[in-house]
Amino acid sequence: MLEISYKRMTKAIKTGVDAEAAIPMPPVGALFGLGLTELTAVMAALGQKPYRARQVFDALYKQRVASLDEVTTLPVALRDELHAAGWAIGLPEMVQTAKSVDGTERYLMRMADGETVETVWMPDGDGGERGDGSEAAVEESGDRVDAAEAVTGQLNKIDKRNWGALAEQGFRRATICISSQVGCAVNCQFCLTAKLGIRRNLTAGEIAGQVAAVLNRHGVKMGKDRINLVFMGMGEPFLNYDSFMQSVRVLVDGIGVPESRMTVSTSGILPGIEAFAKETVRPKLALSLNASNDVVRERIMPITRKWNIAKLLEAVKAIPLRTREWVTFEYVLLGGVNDQPEHAREVLALLKGMAAKVNLIVWNPGPGIDYHQPEPTDVAVFQKMLMGGGIPTYIRRPRGRDIYAACGQLKRTVAEESPKLVVIGAAVV
């Protein structure tokens, strides 16, 4: 099989994290994830003209086909040649779905080599975009379509012919939470995914393929439905930097998701942040701060031993922000650990003068993790203090807690004796 630019596409950033150097990649064989240049080379190797690459590109990303047999713009003989050369579409397989009482869905996605990750669909999102300066933030002013308006077609006087699948269900938008690695090497102490360790990186096609699989499930019509993406699932995107960025380009140029509707969360991989600052096409950035000083942060996020808060903030300040763009700082509130007024005062000092907003995340519990949720009064006081100090501060809505789909709960939750997802009080469908 022709391995088109594989070394270039998967070259790792030298982050200095010990586990990163040993993270393997799966064998090449998928068309999904390749850009037009790589597809052109594939076609050229088979003696085909460049326009064939554009046909494959459109089939992969505009039509979101699941098999080569669906690429009907190609002659049958050429499809057979691609099969014979070892190529396939390569979308992840959605093998199980758990649905929450709040409408959130969590999917177990199986890759070609049998490895699995989890992906989450949140109709109307979780409020994470509020205050970040984007179009998605403006939409937060009205979360849900009125049922009567949906029936009469009078929503904002928009012609119902321009509606997508979401409006018909009563939603203005949806958010997809994407995984970037099988497991995670960062070892945040409050996160279930950390218990997995790291197994391997995902390819660009496996990352973007999660999005395509979810869009297909819900019949989403790009250009009509409003879709937000958050790279906040399993793994640390900046420890799989090149594949992550290639997936962004595929999602923007191919599937048609604007970069302004994407947010990537990092635990604080300094070389990744520095590389990210130089990108011309990039999502919005969210830094998982989670503590107001290095002592607390090192205890709950050991990555701090390598890059402390001061170094991370210096790198973030160097990012050339776009018009009305703000950097998001995520702060998981752990009861009695980082949720007191003195911590809020320290956060204010850290972020003073920055184009920053804070998303407070009330810790989502999981088995085997020795933390507890903060008191509601402590959450309210913390938010009030940050806002009083001039930092826009929002409390993220927890989504899918009952199915382990909320922030920090993704763990490939499959029972050893059963292929079904492990859920809490919710049905597997």
ZAMARZA-824617 format. One record per residue (C-alpha): residue number from 1; x, y, z. Coordinates in pm, 1 decimal, padded with zeros to 6 digits. Example, Ala and Ser with C-alpha at 12.3 -4.5 7.8 and 13.67 -1.06 7.14 Angstrom:
residues 2
+-----+----------+----------+----------+
|   i |       xx |       yy |       zz |
+-----+----------+----------+----------+
|   1 |  01230.0 | -00450.0 |  00780.0 |
|   2 |  01367.0 | -00106.0 |  00714.0 |
+-----+----------+----------+----------+
This chain:
residues 429
+-----+----------+----------+----------+
|   i |       xx |       yy |       zz |
+-----+----------+----------+----------+
|   1 |  00000.0 |  00000.0 |  00000.0 |
|   2 |  00113.8 |  00354.6 | -00070.4 |
|   3 |  00188.3 |  00529.9 |  00260.8 |
|   4 |  00119.8 |  00886.8 |  00157.5 |
|   5 |  00317.7 |  01143.7 |  00363.2 |
|   6 |  00255.0 |  00934.3 |  00673.2 |
|   7 |  00574.1 |  01032.8 |  00852.3 |
|   8 |  00503.0 |  01399.2 |  00792.0 |
|   9 |  00141.3 |  01370.1 |  00901.1 |
|  10 |  00218.3 |  01193.2 |  01228.9 |
|  11 |  00545.3 |  01355.2 |  01332.7 |
|  12 |  00519.8 |  01424.9 |  01706.1 |
|  13 |  00602.2 |  01747.5 |  01881.7 |
|  14 |  00890.2 |  01691.8 |  02122.5 |
|  15 |  00704.0 |  01777.0 |  02438.5 |
|  16 |  00940.0 |  01617.5 |  02685.3 |
|  17 |  00662.2 |  01411.7 |  02844.5 |
|  18 |  00817.7 |  01070.3 |  02898.4 |
|  19 |  00514.1 |  00870.5 |  02783.4 |
|  20 |  00479.4 |  01063.3 |  02458.9 |
|  21 |  00788.1 |  00922.9 |  02289.9 |
|  22 |  00659.3 |  00565.8 |  02324.0 |
|  23 |  00302.4 |  00625.9 |  02203.6 |
|  24 |  00245.7 |  00410.2 |  01894.1 |
|  25 |  00029.7 |  00488.7 |  01594.6 |
|  26 | -00192.5 |  00238.6 |  01412.3 |
|  27 | -00110.8 |  00112.5 |  01062.5 |
|  28 | -00214.0 |  00327.6 |  00769.0 |
|  29 | -00506.0 |  00214.7 |  00553.6 |
|  30 | -00777.5 |  00477.5 |  00585.9 |
|  31 | -00863.4 |  00743.9 |  00330.7 |
|  32 | -01058.2 |  00942.8 |  00586.9 |
|  33 | -00822.4 |  01196.6 |  00736.8 |
|  34 | -00618.4 |  01258.1 |  00421.4 |
|  35 | -00618.2 |  01604.2 |  00269.5 |
|  36 | -00658.6 |  01684.4 | -00096.9 |
|  37 | -00281.6 |  01677.1 | -00155.1 |
|  38 | -00248.4 |  01327.6 | -00008.2 |
|  39 | -00555.0 |  01203.9 | -00196.0 |
|  40 | -00410.7 |  01341.0 | -00519.3 |
|  41 | -00096.4 |  01137.3 | -00457.0 |
|  42 | -00305.6 |  00825.0 | -00393.0 |
|  43 | -00486.0 |  00874.6 | -00723.5 |
|  44 | -00161.9 |  00947.9 | -00909.2 |
|  45 | -00012.5 |  00621.7 | -00782.3 |
|  46 | -00306.2 |  00444.5 | -00946.8 |
|  47 | -00259.3 |  00635.1 | -01271.8 |
|  48 | -00559.6 |  00862.4 | -01214.6 |
|  49 | -00600.5 |  01234.3 | -01283.5 |
|  50 | -00628.5 |  01493.3 | -01001.0 |
|  51 | -01003.3 |  01541.0 | -01042.1 |
|  52 | -01052.1 |  01189.4 | -00904.8 |
|  53 | -00895.7 |  01306.2 | -00578.5 |
|  54 | -01150.9 |  01587.5 | -00555.8 |
|  55 | -01430.5 |  01334.6 | -00608.7 |
|  56 | -01297.8 |  01121.8 | -00323.3 |
|  57 | -01248.9 |  01431.0 | -00104.5 |
|  58 | -01611.3 |  01537.0 | -00154.3 |
|  59 | -01738.2 |  01184.3 | -00092.3 |
|  60 | -01538.4 |  01155.5 |  00230.0 |
|  61 | -01618.2 |  01491.0 |  00383.4 |
|  62 | -01921.0 |  01644.7 |  00212.7 |
|  63 | -02122.2 |  01326.4 |  00168.8 |
|  64 | -01962.3 |  01148.0 |  00467.8 |
|  65 | -01975.1 |  00805.2 |  00302.9 |
|  66 | -01901.5 |  00498.2 |  00514.4 |
|  67 | -01765.9 |  00265.6 |  00242.9 |
|  68 | -01590.5 |  00284.1 | -00092.7 |
|  69 | -01895.5 |  00130.6 | -00254.6 |
|  70 | -02082.3 |  00453.7 | -00175.6 |
|  71 | -01834.8 |  00665.9 | -00374.0 |
|  72 | -02047.9 |  00637.8 | -00686.0 |
|  73 | -01862.2 |  00917.2 | -00866.1 |
|  74 | -01573.5 |  00671.0 | -00910.1 |
|  75 | -01592.8 |  00387.5 | -01164.3 |
|  76 | -01642.1 |  00044.6 | -01010.3 |
|  77 | -01303.1 | -00062.7 | -01148.2 |
|  78 | -01127.5 |  00221.4 | -00963.9 |
|  79 | -01307.5 |  00139.9 | -00641.0 |
|  80 | -01190.8 | -00217.5 | -00681.3 |
|  81 | -00834.2 | -00095.3 | -00733.0 |
|  82 | -00850.3 |  00103.6 | -00411.6 |
|  83 | -00980.5 | -00202.3 | -00226.7 |
|  84 | -00703.1 | -00414.7 | -00372.0 |
|  85 | -00440.2 | -00159.2 | -00268.0 |
|  86 | -00561.9 | -00187.1 |  00092.3 |
|  87 | -00752.2 |  00139.7 |  00114.5 |
|  88 | -01083.2 |  00182.7 |  00297.7 |
|  89 | -01286.3 |  00479.7 |  00418.2 |
|  90 | -01186.4 |  00404.3 |  00775.5 |
|  91 | -01456.0 |  00573.9 |  00982.2 |
|  92 | -01469.0 |  00460.8 |  01347.0 |
|  93 | -01747.5 |  00215.4 |  01419.6 |
|  94 | -02010.3 |  00327.2 |  01669.3 |
|  95 | -02056.8 |  00001.3 |  01859.1 |
|  96 | -02258.5 |  00114.9 |  02162.1 |
|  97 | -02464.4 |  00415.9 |  02265.6 |
|  98 | -02579.6 |  00522.3 |  02611.3 |
|  99 | -02843.9 |  00793.7 |  02639.2 |
| 100 | -02878.3 |  01023.0 |  02938.9 |
| 101 | -03197.6 |  01155.3 |  03089.6 |
| 102 | -03087.0 |  01501.3 |  02969.7 |
| 103 | -03054.6 |  01392.2 |  02604.1 |
| 104 | -02678.1 |  01357.9 |  02605.1 |
| 105 | -02546.6 |  01051.7 |  02421.3 |
| 106 | -02215.4 |  00875.8 |  02482.8 |
| 107 | -02071.8 |  00653.0 |  02211.9 |
| 108 | -01816.4 |  00377.2 |  02225.9 |
| 109 | -01615.0 |  00417.4 |  01904.8 |
| 110 | -01412.2 |  00120.3 |  01781.1 |
| 111 | -01112.9 |  00172.5 |  01554.2 |
| 112 | -00988.8 | -00066.7 |  01285.2 |
| 113 | -00741.8 | -00232.2 |  01523.9 |
| 114 | -01008.9 | -00288.2 |  01791.7 |
| 115 | -00905.7 | -00002.5 |  02021.2 |
| 116 | -01194.6 |  00204.3 |  02153.8 |
| 117 | -01256.7 |  00560.7 |  02268.2 |
| 118 | -01561.9 |  00751.8 |  02379.3 |
| 119 | -01732.4 |  01045.2 |  02207.2 |
| 120 | -02019.0 |  01257.0 |  02343.1 |
| 121 | -02313.3 |  01431.2 |  02173.6 |
| 122 | -02473.6 |  01718.4 |  02368.2 |
| 123 | -02783.3 |  01875.2 |  02213.6 |
| 124 | -02768.3 |  02247.2 |  02300.6 |
| 125 | -02420.3 |  02203.5 |  02448.0 |
| 126 | -02311.4 |  02269.0 |  02805.1 |
| 127 | -02266.1 |  02645.1 |  02801.4 |
| 128 | -01890.7 |  02620.0 |  02763.0 |
| 129 | -01878.8 |  02881.4 |  02485.6 |
| 130 | -02039.9 |  03159.4 |  02689.8 |
| 131 | -01830.3 |  03472.6 |  02694.7 |
| 132 | -01555.7 |  03355.4 |  02458.0 |
| 133 | -01638.3 |  03612.0 |  02189.3 |
| 134 | -01755.4 |  03363.8 |  01926.2 |
| 135 | -02079.1 |  03326.5 |  01733.7 |
| 136 | -02153.3 |  03021.3 |  01945.5 |
| 137 | -02135.2 |  03242.2 |  02255.5 |
| 138 | -02397.3 |  03476.7 |  02112.7 |
| 139 | -02626.8 |  03180.5 |  02050.4 |
| 140 | -02617.4 |  03093.3 |  02418.8 |
| 141 | -02872.0 |  03371.1 |  02475.0 |
| 142 | -03143.0 |  03134.6 |  02350.1 |
| 143 | -03085.9 |  02766.0 |  02409.5 |
| 144 | -03398.4 |  02596.7 |  02291.7 |
| 145 | -03646.4 |  02629.2 |  02009.4 |
| 146 | -04001.1 |  02683.5 |  02125.5 |
| 147 | -04210.3 |  02376.6 |  02039.6 |
| 148 | -04499.1 |  02580.1 |  01900.0 |
| 149 | -04261.8 |  02779.4 |  01680.2 |
| 150 | -04110.3 |  02454.9 |  01557.9 |
| 151 | -04452.7 |  02338.3 |  01445.3 |
| 152 | -04555.8 |  02663.8 |  01278.1 |
| 153 | -04217.9 |  02734.2 |  01123.2 |
| 154 | -04203.6 |  03086.3 |  01262.7 |
| 155 | -03871.0 |  03055.0 |  01448.7 |
| 156 | -03698.3 |  03391.0 |  01394.7 |
| 157 | -03897.5 |  03412.2 |  01070.8 |
| 158 | -03657.1 |  03164.1 |  00908.7 |
| 159 | -03796.3 |  02971.9 |  00615.4 |
| 160 | -03839.8 |  02615.1 |  00738.7 |
| 161 | -03674.5 |  02490.8 |  00418.7 |
| 162 | -03346.6 |  02619.9 |  00560.7 |
| 163 | -03377.7 |  02422.0 |  00881.5 |
| 164 | -03151.8 |  02130.2 |  00953.9 |
| 165 | -03211.7 |  01820.7 |  01162.5 |
| 166 | -03158.4 |  01997.8 |  01497.2 |
| 167 | -03432.6 |  02258.6 |  01467.7 |
| 168 | -03682.0 |  01987.0 |  01383.6 |
| 169 | -03593.8 |  01829.6 |  01720.2 |
| 170 | -03626.7 |  02160.4 |  01906.1 |
| 171 | -03257.4 |  02251.9 |  01936.2 |
| 172 | -03059.4 |  02549.7 |  01812.7 |
| 173 | -02725.2 |  02369.4 |  01805.7 |
| 174 | -02531.6 |  02069.5 |  01935.5 |
| 175 | -02181.2 |  02008.7 |  02069.0 |
| 176 | -01965.8 |  01702.4 |  01998.5 |
| 177 | -01690.7 |  01616.6 |  02247.8 |
| 178 | -01403.3 |  01437.4 |  02071.0 |
| 179 | -01122.6 |  01212.1 |  02194.9 |
| 180 | -00765.3 |  01250.5 |  02065.9 |
| 181 | -00590.6 |  00950.0 |  02225.5 |
| 182 | -00676.0 |  00602.9 |  02349.2 |
| 183 | -00639.1 |  00676.7 |  02718.9 |
| 184 | -00428.4 |  00961.7 |  02854.2 |
| 185 | -00073.3 |  01007.4 |  02981.1 |
| 186 | -00122.0 |  01325.7 |  03183.8 |
| 187 | -00258.7 |  01157.8 |  03499.8 |
| 188 | -00483.7 |  01432.0 |  03640.6 |
| 189 | -00587.8 |  01290.6 |  03975.8 |
| 190 | -00954.8 |  01389.0 |  03952.1 |
| 191 | -01016.9 |  01235.1 |  03606.9 |
| 192 | -01138.9 |  00883.0 |  03530.0 |
| 193 | -00959.5 |  00874.8 |  03194.8 |
| 194 | -00626.8 |  00899.0 |  03378.2 |
| 195 | -00683.8 |  00551.4 |  03521.6 |
| 196 | -00647.6 |  00405.5 |  03171.2 |
| 197 | -00294.6 |  00527.5 |  03114.7 |
| 198 | -00200.3 |  00573.4 |  02750.1 |
| 199 | -00239.2 |  00305.9 |  02482.9 |
| 200 | -00185.2 |  00495.7 |  02159.2 |
| 201 | -00249.5 |  00815.4 |  01967.0 |
| 202 | -00541.1 |  00847.7 |  01730.2 |
| 203 | -00480.1 |  00935.2 |  01367.1 |
| 204 | -00625.7 |  01251.6 |  01217.7 |
| 205 | -00887.6 |  01038.0 |  01047.2 |
| 206 | -00984.0 |  00867.3 |  01371.8 |
| 207 | -01021.9 |  01203.4 |  01544.9 |
| 208 | -01224.6 |  01371.2 |  01269.8 |
| 209 | -01399.8 |  01041.9 |  01197.7 |
| 210 | -01570.1 |  01054.6 |  01535.9 |
| 211 | -01736.5 |  01376.7 |  01423.2 |
| 212 | -01847.0 |  01229.6 |  01090.1 |
| 213 | -01992.4 |  00921.0 |  01259.2 |
| 214 | -02194.8 |  01133.3 |  01502.0 |
| 215 | -02313.5 |  01371.7 |  01229.3 |
| 216 | -02430.0 |  01072.2 |  01025.7 |
| 217 | -02616.4 |  00926.3 |  01322.1 |
| 218 | -02816.0 |  01245.7 |  01367.3 |
| 219 | -02858.9 |  01334.3 |  01000.0 |
| 220 | -02689.3 |  01669.2 |  01050.8 |
| 221 | -02686.2 |  01903.7 |  00752.6 |
| 222 | -02375.0 |  02118.2 |  00750.6 |
| 223 | -02455.2 |  02475.8 |  00657.3 |
| 224 | -02796.1 |  02448.4 |  00819.2 |
| 225 | -02732.0 |  02288.2 |  01157.1 |
| 226 | -02503.5 |  02465.9 |  01403.2 |
| 227 | -02239.3 |  02228.4 |  01533.2 |
| 228 | -01974.3 |  02308.0 |  01793.9 |
| 229 | -01675.7 |  02082.1 |  01855.7 |
| 230 | -01471.4 |  02047.7 |  02173.2 |
| 231 | -01148.8 |  01846.8 |  02181.7 |
| 232 | -01205.9 |  01761.0 |  02545.8 |
| 233 | -01263.3 |  01385.9 |  02538.3 |
| 234 | -01010.8 |  01115.3 |  02616.8 |
| 235 | -00645.2 |  01213.3 |  02583.3 |
| 236 | -00434.2 |  01528.3 |  02564.4 |
| 237 | -00460.7 |  01681.3 |  02214.2 |
| 238 | -00123.7 |  01857.5 |  02239.8 |
| 239 |  00051.2 |  01525.6 |  02301.1 |
| 240 | -00084.4 |  01417.1 |  01962.6 |
| 241 | -00034.5 |  01756.7 |  01807.9 |
| 242 |  00015.9 |  01690.9 |  01436.8 |
| 243 | -00273.6 |  01446.2 |  01411.3 |
| 244 | -00494.7 |  01683.7 |  01608.7 |
| 245 | -00411.3 |  01977.5 |  01380.5 |
| 246 | -00455.0 |  01766.4 |  01067.1 |
| 247 | -00800.1 |  01667.7 |  01196.0 |
| 248 | -00881.3 |  02038.2 |  01241.9 |
| 249 | -00791.0 |  02106.6 |  00878.8 |
| 250 | -01005.5 |  01814.4 |  00763.2 |
| 251 | -01297.8 |  01936.4 |  00971.5 |
| 252 | -01265.6 |  02294.0 |  00842.1 |
| 253 | -01182.3 |  02234.3 |  00474.4 |
| 254 | -01367.0 |  01907.9 |  00429.7 |
| 255 | -01664.9 |  01872.4 |  00658.9 |
| 256 | -01721.7 |  02246.8 |  00687.2 |
| 257 | -01706.7 |  02318.2 |  01060.8 |
| 258 | -01569.0 |  02672.8 |  01113.1 |
| 259 | -01261.4 |  02692.3 |  01335.4 |
| 260 | -01448.0 |  02951.0 |  01543.2 |
| 261 | -01684.0 |  02671.2 |  01646.2 |
| 262 | -01403.9 |  02451.5 |  01779.2 |
| 263 | -01234.8 |  02460.2 |  02118.9 |
| 264 | -00931.2 |  02257.3 |  02220.7 |
| 265 | -00854.2 |  02193.3 |  02585.6 |
| 266 | -00500.4 |  02131.5 |  02708.0 |
| 267 | -00371.6 |  02040.8 |  03051.6 |
| 268 | -00075.8 |  02267.6 |  02982.0 |
| 269 |  00170.7 |  02117.8 |  02732.2 |
| 270 |  00402.8 |  02414.0 |  02683.1 |
| 271 |  00558.2 |  02320.4 |  02344.1 |
| 272 |  00209.6 |  02246.8 |  02214.2 |
| 273 |  00081.5 |  02589.6 |  02321.1 |
| 274 |  00381.7 |  02756.4 |  02158.5 |
| 275 |  00323.5 |  02569.4 |  01830.8 |
| 276 | -00050.2 |  02641.3 |  01849.7 |
| 277 |  00020.1 |  03015.3 |  01870.6 |
| 278 |  00179.9 |  03001.1 |  01525.1 |
| 279 | -00110.2 |  02825.7 |  01351.3 |
| 280 | -00304.3 |  03024.4 |  01093.0 |
| 281 | -00608.9 |  02798.7 |  01123.1 |
| 282 | -00679.5 |  02693.9 |  01479.8 |
| 283 | -00962.6 |  02638.2 |  01727.4 |
| 284 | -01013.6 |  02851.9 |  02036.1 |
| 285 | -00796.7 |  02758.2 |  02332.3 |
| 286 | -00906.2 |  02640.0 |  02675.8 |
| 287 | -00638.3 |  02583.4 |  02940.1 |
| 288 | -00724.3 |  02348.5 |  03226.2 |
| 289 | -00597.3 |  02560.8 |  03513.3 |
| 290 | -00779.3 |  02386.6 |  03800.6 |
| 291 | -00568.4 |  02544.6 |  04074.6 |
| 292 | -00461.7 |  02890.1 |  04183.7 |
| 293 | -00101.9 |  02804.8 |  04274.3 |
| 294 |  00163.4 |  02551.8 |  04180.6 |
| 295 |  00148.3 |  02362.9 |  04510.9 |
| 296 | -00216.1 |  02264.9 |  04469.3 |
| 297 | -00188.6 |  02220.6 |  04093.1 |
| 298 |  00107.5 |  01985.7 |  04118.9 |
| 299 | -00084.5 |  01770.8 |  04365.0 |
| 300 | -00387.8 |  01729.6 |  04138.2 |
| 301 | -00208.6 |  01771.3 |  03800.7 |
| 302 |  00145.3 |  01624.1 |  03814.1 |
| 303 |  00221.7 |  01778.1 |  03472.1 |
| 304 |  00280.7 |  02101.6 |  03667.8 |
| 305 |  00620.8 |  01968.7 |  03775.6 |
| 306 |  00737.5 |  02015.4 |  03417.8 |
| 307 |  00564.7 |  02341.5 |  03329.4 |
| 308 |  00440.3 |  02561.6 |  03611.3 |
| 309 |  00153.7 |  02807.9 |  03596.1 |
| 310 |  00376.8 |  03109.3 |  03525.4 |
| 311 |  00532.1 |  02943.1 |  03219.2 |
| 312 |  00190.8 |  02840.7 |  03087.1 |
| 313 |  00041.8 |  03187.4 |  03129.1 |
| 314 |  00342.0 |  03343.4 |  02956.7 |
| 315 |  00287.4 |  03113.0 |  02657.4 |
| 316 | -00086.5 |  03182.8 |  02648.7 |
| 317 | -00028.7 |  03558.6 |  02653.2 |
| 318 |  00187.3 |  03521.9 |  02341.2 |
| 319 | -00102.0 |  03379.7 |  02135.1 |
| 320 | -00223.4 |  03641.4 |  01882.1 |
| 321 | -00594.6 |  03649.8 |  01959.6 |
| 322 | -00847.2 |  03722.4 |  01689.8 |
| 323 | -01104.3 |  04000.9 |  01711.2 |
| 324 | -01329.8 |  03950.1 |  02013.3 |
| 325 | -01148.2 |  03624.9 |  02100.7 |
| 326 | -01091.8 |  03533.8 |  02464.9 |
| 327 | -00890.9 |  03249.1 |  02615.0 |
| 328 | -01092.7 |  03016.0 |  02836.2 |
| 329 | -00950.3 |  02891.2 |  03165.1 |
| 330 | -01121.9 |  02578.3 |  03292.2 |
| 331 | -01133.5 |  02533.6 |  03665.4 |
| 332 | -01262.9 |  02206.8 |  03812.3 |
| 333 | -01385.3 |  02280.5 |  04163.7 |
| 334 | -01285.3 |  02010.2 |  04413.2 |
| 335 | -01448.4 |  02033.2 |  04754.0 |
| 336 | -01203.8 |  02163.7 |  05014.6 |
| 337 | -00908.0 |  02153.1 |  04772.7 |
| 338 | -00925.7 |  02455.8 |  04542.3 |
| 339 | -01265.9 |  02612.1 |  04602.4 |
| 340 | -01213.5 |  02862.6 |  04884.5 |
| 341 | -01207.0 |  03245.5 |  04873.3 |
| 342 | -00826.6 |  03254.2 |  04903.2 |
| 343 | -00807.2 |  03044.4 |  04586.8 |
| 344 | -01041.5 |  03282.0 |  04403.9 |
| 345 | -00822.5 |  03577.1 |  04503.0 |
| 346 | -00516.5 |  03397.0 |  04367.0 |
| 347 | -00693.8 |  03322.8 |  04037.3 |
| 348 | -00779.0 |  03690.5 |  04003.0 |
| 349 | -00414.0 |  03780.7 |  04050.9 |
| 350 | -00301.5 |  03524.6 |  03793.1 |
| 351 | -00541.8 |  03638.4 |  03520.7 |
| 352 | -00524.7 |  04012.6 |  03581.9 |
| 353 | -00504.9 |  04204.8 |  03254.8 |
| 354 | -00563.4 |  03902.1 |  03031.1 |
| 355 | -00837.3 |  03863.6 |  02769.7 |
| 356 | -00964.6 |  03571.5 |  02972.4 |
| 357 | -01283.7 |  03409.4 |  03090.6 |
| 358 | -01325.2 |  03127.5 |  03340.3 |
| 359 | -01546.5 |  02821.5 |  03313.7 |
| 360 | -01610.7 |  02672.0 |  03655.6 |
| 361 | -01675.2 |  02297.8 |  03645.1 |
| 362 | -01824.6 |  02135.1 |  03951.1 |
| 363 | -01629.6 |  01809.4 |  03978.9 |
| 364 | -01811.2 |  01512.4 |  03828.0 |
| 365 | -01771.7 |  01206.0 |  04052.2 |
| 366 | -01637.8 |  00870.1 |  03943.7 |
| 367 | -01557.9 |  00539.9 |  04115.2 |
| 368 | -01218.3 |  00511.2 |  04277.2 |
| 369 | -01146.6 |  00885.1 |  04285.0 |
| 370 | -01104.7 |  01028.6 |  04633.3 |
| 371 | -01252.6 |  01376.9 |  04592.2 |
| 372 | -01591.4 |  01525.6 |  04662.0 |
| 373 | -01802.3 |  01799.2 |  04509.6 |
| 374 | -01784.1 |  02151.9 |  04651.5 |
| 375 | -02069.7 |  02300.7 |  04849.2 |
| 376 | -02311.0 |  02500.7 |  04631.1 |
| 377 | -02247.4 |  02807.4 |  04845.5 |
| 378 | -01871.8 |  02777.1 |  04784.7 |
| 379 | -01932.8 |  02758.2 |  04408.6 |
| 380 | -02153.0 |  03067.6 |  04421.2 |
| 381 | -01900.6 |  03264.3 |  04628.2 |
| 382 | -01612.9 |  03163.1 |  04399.8 |
| 383 | -01800.3 |  03278.9 |  04090.5 |
| 384 | -01909.2 |  03603.2 |  04254.9 |
| 385 | -01553.2 |  03686.8 |  04359.3 |
| 386 | -01410.6 |  03629.1 |  04011.6 |
| 387 | -01684.1 |  03831.5 |  03846.0 |
| 388 | -01642.8 |  04105.6 |  04104.4 |
| 389 | -01275.1 |  04117.2 |  04010.9 |
| 390 | -01356.1 |  04172.6 |  03644.4 |
| 391 | -01318.8 |  03815.9 |  03512.5 |
| 392 | -01622.4 |  03685.5 |  03317.9 |
| 393 | -01703.0 |  03358.4 |  03494.1 |
| 394 | -01953.5 |  03091.4 |  03402.1 |
| 395 | -02057.7 |  02761.4 |  03556.1 |
| 396 | -02059.3 |  02485.8 |  03294.6 |
| 397 | -02373.8 |  02280.5 |  03285.8 |
| 398 | -02301.1 |  01914.8 |  03364.7 |
| 399 | -02424.6 |  01692.5 |  03083.4 |
| 400 | -02471.8 |  01315.4 |  03095.4 |
| 401 | -02354.8 |  01251.5 |  03451.1 |
| 402 | -02586.5 |  00952.4 |  03478.0 |
| 403 | -02404.1 |  00777.7 |  03190.2 |
| 404 | -02046.0 |  00882.9 |  03275.5 |
| 405 | -02044.8 |  01129.6 |  02985.7 |
| 406 | -01962.2 |  01445.6 |  03181.6 |
| 407 | -01626.6 |  01621.1 |  03196.8 |
| 408 | -01361.8 |  01390.0 |  03344.5 |
| 409 | -01580.2 |  01078.9 |  03334.4 |
| 410 | -01481.7 |  00917.6 |  03003.3 |
| 411 | -01313.8 |  00583.0 |  03064.2 |
| 412 | -01408.1 |  00337.9 |  02787.5 |
| 413 | -01661.2 |  00208.2 |  03040.8 |
| 414 | -01715.3 | -00139.9 |  02909.4 |
| 415 | -01776.7 | -00423.3 |  03150.6 |
| 416 | -01521.5 | -00701.3 |  03111.5 |
| 417 | -01789.9 | -00967.9 |  03092.3 |
| 418 | -02024.0 | -00777.2 |  02862.1 |
| 419 | -01997.9 | -00572.3 |  02542.8 |
| 420 | -02246.8 | -00319.5 |  02680.3 |
| 421 | -02148.7 |  00018.5 |  02815.1 |
| 422 | -02160.4 |  00055.8 |  03190.8 |
| 423 | -02418.0 |  00323.3 |  03273.6 |
| 424 | -02573.9 |  00468.6 |  03585.6 |
| 425 | -02950.7 |  00449.4 |  03571.8 |
| 426 | -02976.4 |  00487.7 |  03195.3 |
| 427 | -03052.7 |  00256.7 |  02908.1 |
| 428 | -02803.3 |  00134.0 |  02651.3 |
| 429 | -02942.8 |  00166.0 |  02299.5 |
+-----+----------+----------+----------+
